[in-house]
Amino acid sequence: MSELFEIIMILSFGASWPLNVMKSYKARTAKGKSAGFLCFIIFGYIAGITSKFMNEAYMASFASKWYVLIFYFINLLMVSADLALYFRNKRLDKQNENA
């Protein structure tokens, strides 16, 4: 049952990332974004994933509870994509300043 609440938490927290990635892609600017913030979020997801692999009780039942990790990896992928777009947009901002 605790995995269900964990999934709800991860889904609730991560529901905005696909929209945020699309906004970053369309905006073509890094203004209002923070690479440091995104790196802290990525670090948090990596810590959450690591905690799952280090939890003996979770690993003992991994065959039936693997799906919990899927949500961590999906959110990690979304935040990583947003970080990549941050650097793309930062480059575009510099190009626009020079033009």
N, C-alpha and C positions, 0 to 999 in steps of 0.2 A: 504494500500500500504506500510505503514511503516513496517508492520509485514513481508512483503516479503523481504525487505532489511535487516531486522533483521535476518531472516532465512538464507539469503545469507551470512551474516557476521558470524553467528554461524557455518554454514556448512563449510565456508572457513577456519575459525579458527580451527574447530574440525576435519577437514578431515585428519589431520596427526595423531590424537590420536590412531586410530586402528593400524596403521603402527608402531607407537612408542611402543605400548603395545606388539606387536609381536616381535619387536626388543629387548625389555627388557626381554621377555620370553626366546628368543633364546640365548641372550648374556650371561645370567647367571652370570652377574656381575653388581654391582652398580656403577662402575667407570664411571665418566662422568655424573652422575645423581645427582640431588639435591632434597632431600625431602622437603626442605623449598620452593623451586620453585613450586613443585607440590602442596603443601599445599596452597600457594597463589593463584594458578589457581583454586583449589577447592573452596576456600573462594570466589573468584570472581564469580564462577557459582552459589554458594549459594546466594550471594548478588543479582545476576540477577534474580534468581527464586523468591527470597523474594520481589524484586521490582515489579515483575509481580503480585504477590498476594496482594500487598499493593496498586496497581494502580486501583482506582475505575472504571475508564473508561474501562480498560482491563477486570476487573472482571464482569462488567455489560454485556460484550459481550463474556464472557468466553465460552459459548456453541458453538459459531462459531469460536473462536480463540484459542482453547485449544491446537492445534497442535504446536503452537509456543513454548510452554513449553516442548514439547517432545524432541526438539533438545537440550535444556538446560540439561535435565535429561540424555540424551544419552551421551553427552560430559562429564557430571559430573561422570557418571558411568565409562567411559573410563579412565579419569584421576585418579579416585579412584583405578581402576584396576592397573594402572601403579604405583601408590603409594604402593599398596600391593606387587607388583612385586619388587619394590625397596627394601622393607624390606626383602623379600625372598632372593634377590640377595645379599644384605648386609650380611645376614647369611651365604650364600654360599661362599662369599669372606672370611669371618672369618674361615670357615671350610678349605678352600684351603690354607690359611696362616698357619694354625696349622698343616696341613698334610706335 
